[in-house]
Amino acid sequence: MVFDRVSVPVAVCDVYGAVQVANPAMAAECGTTPGRLRGRDVLELFRPQEATQVERIAEALRLRHRSRYQVSVRWQAPDGAQRYGELTADPVSDTVEDTPALLVMLRVLDEREAHEQRPPQVAPIEARILALLASGTTTAQAARETDLTVDGVNYHLRRLSTRWNAANRTELVARAYALGVLAPGVWPPTPASWDGPE
């Protein structure tokens, strides 16, 4: 089968993400054989770095949109190393009316690319301050809400501005949304959940 000879990790999944068939390259990333991947949830094998990405894709599929979808993922390689990559899912079917299957391809990122794709390292207090800032609170109000001094809030904001190279607070909030630190489409602004440091 030509599918088995493709060197890129590829799988065909049902619309819910259950693997129907996978090639040896995909199975090798999981440390198993193609047959053992059948029926497994692709998003349990390769964990999304942002839950909101998956929610948007699920909604688009429910509405029968036929776009290409990408999800930043991480997984543990057979040697125990943490690996990073991107899953690309293309809905495919014989006719427009048919429920599509998903042709899923995995692009494994090298160490430099993986570092750029990792979730931002933001402490919970920093995420809370960013959420307060996004909701329009002043520095003094943010200090009261977080039990910090005004200088303490400014300290965290300066650190974040330096880390993200943000020129002002508006840019800092914009970057927080772009990096997935703040949950999009939620009011009042709320830190997104991620596996960052405590």
N, C-alpha and C positions, 0 to 999 in steps of 0.2 A: 504494500500500500504506500502511495506517495506520501501520505500524511506522516508515516513513520520515519521517512527519510529527511524530513524538514529538520534543520538543526536548531531552529528557534523553538523555544517551549510553546506549544500550542495545545489547546483543548477545545472541545465543543461541549457547551453546557446548555441545559434547558433554561428557560426564561427566569427561573428562580436561582440559577447559579450552580445547580447540581451537575457534576461532571458526567457526561455521557460517554465520551471517549477522549483520551489524551495520548500525545505522542511520547516516545521515550525521553526526549529532552525535558518535557514538562515533569514527567515522573522522576527524573534524575534530580531535579531541583527539590523534590520532596523526599528523596531517599527511598523510593519505592519503585514498583513496576506500574505500567499503564493500567493494567487490569484492576489493581488495588485502589486506583483513584476513582473508579466508576462509582457514582452515587455520592461522592464526597462534595461538600460545599466549597467552591473555589475560594470564597472569602473567609473560610476558616483555615484553609491551607495558606493563603496569602492575606494577612491581616491589613485592612485599609488603615492608612494613617489618619484619614479624616472621615468620620462617620457621615458628615454632610454630603460628601461626594457620592456615597452609595445611595443616600436618600434621594438625591436629585436624579440619579440614574433610574432607580426603581420607579419614581414618578413618571419619568419620560417613557419608560417601557410600558407602564400601565396605560399611558395615553397613545401607545403604538407609534411613538417617534422612532425613526430609523436612522439615528445618528451614530457616530463612532464615540464611544465613551472611554475615558481614561481614569484610572484610579491608582494613586500612589500607594504602594504596599510594602510590607516588610514580612520576613519569614525567617525561620531558623533553618540553615542549611544542614545537610546530613553530618557535616563536621562540627556542628554546634555554633558556627559563626552566624551573626546577625547579618542578613542580606536585605538589600533594598532594590526596588524596581518599580515598573509601571505595568499594570495590566491594561490592555486595550481590548474592549469588547465591541464587536460589530454584530448587530442583529442580522441574521440571515434566514431566509425562508424561500420556498418555491414561488409563493404568490403573496401579494400584499395582505390578503385576508388571513393567511395562515399565522398562527402564533409562532414568532421567530425563535430560533435557537440562537445562542450566542457563540460566535467564534472568538475565543479568548486567546490573546498572545501575550507573553511575558517578556518584557525587556528588562534584563538584569543591568543595574547601574554599577559602574565601576566606583571605587572608593571616593573619588573626587565628586562625581555626580551624586552619589548617595549622601554625602555630607550636605550638599546643597538641598536635597530633598527631605532631609530629616525634619521632624517637627521642631519649631523653635523652642529653645530652652528658656522657659519663662517660669519663674516661681509663682505659686498661687497668689501671693500678695501683689505681685506685679500685674497678673491677669485681672485681679479685682480692681486695682487702681485704673487700669486701662478701660475696664467696663464702666467705672464711675465717670471717667473722663469722657467716654463716648456718649454718656447720657446727659452731659452738659454740666456736671457738678464743678464747682470751683475747687482749687487746691485745698482751701480751708475745710470745705464740706467733705472732700475725699479723706482728709486727715481725721475728721471726726468719725466717719464711717468705718475707717480701718484701724482706729485706735493708734494712729501714728501722729507725729508732729507734722507741721507744714514742711519743715526741713526734711523729715523722713520721706514724705511723699515726693518732694522735689528730688531727693537722692535717687529714688527708684526711677523717676522719669528721666533724669540725666543719664543713668546707666542704660536704660532702654534706648534713648535717643542715640547714644554713642554706639551701642551694639547694632542698631538697625540703620545708622547713618541718617536719622530723621532730623530735618531742619527745624521743625516746630511740633506742637502738640497735635495739630490737625493731621500732619503727615504721620505722626506716631500712631494715631487711632486708625488711619487708613491702612498702614502697614499691619497693624494688629488684625484687622479684618482680612487683608490679603494673605497673611500667613496662617490664618485659621485659629488664631489665639482667641478671637471673639466669634461667637456663633452668629452667622448671617441670618437675617430675617427674623430676629428675636428682639422684642422690646419689653422691658428695658434691656439694654445690652447685657449680655451674659458671657462669661468665659466659656469657650468650647471645652469639651472634655478631651484630654489627651494623656499619654503616659509620660508626662514630663516629670522633672524632679519635684520633690515636695518642698 
